């Protein structure tokens, strides 16, 4: 059974950096042809694909967030991280990590049915 667990601060101040970690069990993040994604859902909005890190360690990011986003991984701990810089109130959302068998774009990554597994999500609120 593959499990993904998100962790990070629930509250971040505007202009600060948000850092989230996804710890994976039951599968290796280096296993070929799997992709490890970050997605979010803002209040009243649909799913937004943020980006992904591939099994090879390459990263792909939603163009709308690329300037503020970085994704990395720690293979020794089997986890990957999201860093979102200069957060604003608009970054308040439920953040999820999820595994997929395909590399998504900002359009194709908006459908939960396309993911193999996902975490339960972590609420992040941006507020002063």
Secondary structure, DSSP 4 states (H G I P E B T S, - for coil): --EEEEEE-SEE-TTS-EEEEEEEESS-TTSTT-EEEEEEE-TTS-EEEEEEEETTS-EEE-TTTGGGEEEEEETTTTEEEEEE-S--GGG-EEEEEEEESS---TTGGG-GGG-SEE---EEEEE--
